[in-house]
Amino acid sequence: MLLNIEAFMPTYNNFIAKIFADELGTSKLPLDFGAGIGTLSQKFVKKTGVKPICIEIDNKNKGYLLERKIRDFDDI
């Protein structure tokens, strides 16, 4: 499901990542609660070079994050 959203909503995902990149810039470290498969975190990194801290509890989603080399945590 999340892969479909990622594939079919690139404009929306880019828009959301741009909002956060413009607001946070490179001076703040974002926390991505419910990071899912890392779609927005990946786009944020591409725009800023800053890797967010990702929180994700779903094991399937955590597998995608691991494949994408996005570090995640179960909780804060």
Secondary structure, DSSP 8 states (H G I E B T S, - for coil): -HHHHHHH-HHHHHHHHHHHHHHHTTTS--EEET-TTSHHHHHHHHHHS---EEE---HHHHHHHHHTT--EES--
